[in-house]
């Protein structure tokens, strides 16, 4: 079963830590962006649900993860994950004002 990892990035490139106190009066260590990595593919939100090879993220976005945490494993295939994410991305078109709750959350089974 493929491992599931959480990649965390600092989209400020370290500027939050060095300038936040000066501008805001409080210390902010980073401005986080996260992606979920499954079987070498990173899934993240960037104006919609995006996916790309985890190794390509740095080349395409110019940042490396500050941490990569193991969060578990999945029995789902890449095709099943993609189908589920596609369904989620189509929800606004299928229902103009969706209210997603735990009881009606789309299943990827």
C-alpha positions as CSV (number, residue, x, y, z in Angstrom):
1,X,0.0,0.0,0.0
2,X,1.3,3.5,-0.9
3,X,2.5,5.7,1.9
4,X,0.7,9.0,2.4
5,X,2.9,12.0,3.3
6,X,2.2,15.6,4.2
7,X,4.6,18.1,2.6
8,X,4.8,21.5,4.2
9,X,6.2,24.5,2.5
10,X,7.0,28.1,3.6
11,X,5.7,30.2,0.8
12,X,7.3,33.3,2.2
13,X,10.7,31.8,1.7
14,X,11.8,32.7,5.2
15,X,10.6,36.3,5.0
16,X,7.7,35.7,7.5
17,X,10.2,34.8,10.2
18,X,12.6,37.7,9.5
19,X,10.1,40.5,8.9
20,X,6.8,39.6,10.7
21,X,7.8,41.2,14.0
22,X,8.9,44.4,12.3
23,X,5.6,44.7,10.3
24,X,3.0,43.0,12.6
25,X,4.5,43.2,16.0
26,X,4.3,39.4,16.4
27,X,6.6,36.6,15.3
28,X,5.2,34.4,12.5
29,X,7.6,31.6,11.6
30,X,6.2,30.8,8.2
31,X,3.3,31.1,5.8
32,X,2.4,27.5,5.2
33,X,1.3,25.7,2.1
34,X,0.7,22.0,2.2
35,X,0.4,19.2,-0.2
36,X,-0.5,15.5,0.2
37,X,2.0,13.1,-1.5
38,X,0.8,9.6,-2.5
39,X,2.8,7.2,-4.5
40,X,5.1,10.0,-5.8
41,X,2.2,12.3,-6.8
42,X,1.6,15.5,-4.9
43,X,-2.0,16.8,-4.6
44,X,-2.4,20.5,-3.5
45,X,-4.7,23.4,-3.8
46,X,-3.7,26.2,-6.2
47,X,-6.8,27.9,-7.6
48,X,-8.3,24.4,-7.7
49,X,-7.1,20.9,-6.9
50,X,-3.8,20.3,-8.6
51,X,-1.5,17.3,-9.0
52,X,2.0,16.8,-10.2
53,X,5.0,14.6,-9.6
54,X,6.3,15.4,-6.1
55,X,9.8,15.8,-7.5
56,X,8.6,18.4,-10.0
57,X,7.0,20.7,-7.4
58,X,10.3,22.4,-6.6
59,X,11.2,23.0,-10.3
60,X,7.7,24.4,-11.0
61,X,7.2,26.5,-7.9
62,X,10.8,27.2,-6.8
63,X,10.4,26.0,-3.2
64,X,11.3,22.8,-1.3
65,X,9.3,21.3,1.5
66,X,10.5,22.3,5.0
67,X,9.1,19.0,6.3
68,X,7.7,15.8,4.8
69,X,5.7,13.9,7.5
70,X,4.5,10.3,7.2
71,X,0.8,10.3,8.0
72,X,-0.2,6.7,7.0
73,X,-0.9,4.5,4.1
74,X,-3.8,4.1,1.7
75,X,-5.4,1.2,-0.1
76,X,-6.6,3.5,-2.9
77,X,-5.0,3.4,-6.3
78,X,-3.9,6.6,-8.1
79,X,-6.8,6.2,-10.4
80,X,-9.3,6.0,-7.5
81,X,-7.8,9.1,-5.9
82,X,-7.9,11.0,-9.2
83,X,-11.6,10.0,-9.8
84,X,-12.5,11.1,-6.3
85,X,-10.8,14.5,-6.7
86,X,-12.4,14.9,-10.1
87,X,-15.8,14.4,-8.5
88,X,-15.0,16.9,-5.8
89,X,-13.9,19.5,-8.4
90,X,-17.2,19.0,-10.3
91,X,-19.5,19.4,-7.3
92,X,-19.9,23.2,-7.8
93,X,-21.1,22.5,-11.3
94,X,-23.5,19.7,-10.3
95,X,-24.9,21.7,-7.4
96,X,-24.5,25.5,-7.4
97,X,-24.4,25.9,-3.6
98,X,-23.2,22.6,-2.2
99,X,-23.1,22.1,1.6
100,X,-20.7,19.2,2.3
101,X,-21.0,17.5,5.6
102,X,-19.7,14.3,7.0
103,X,-23.0,12.6,6.2
104,X,-23.0,13.5,2.5
105,X,-19.2,13.6,1.8
106,X,-18.5,11.9,-1.5
107,X,-17.0,8.5,-1.0
108,X,-14.1,7.3,-3.2
109,X,-15.0,3.6,-2.6
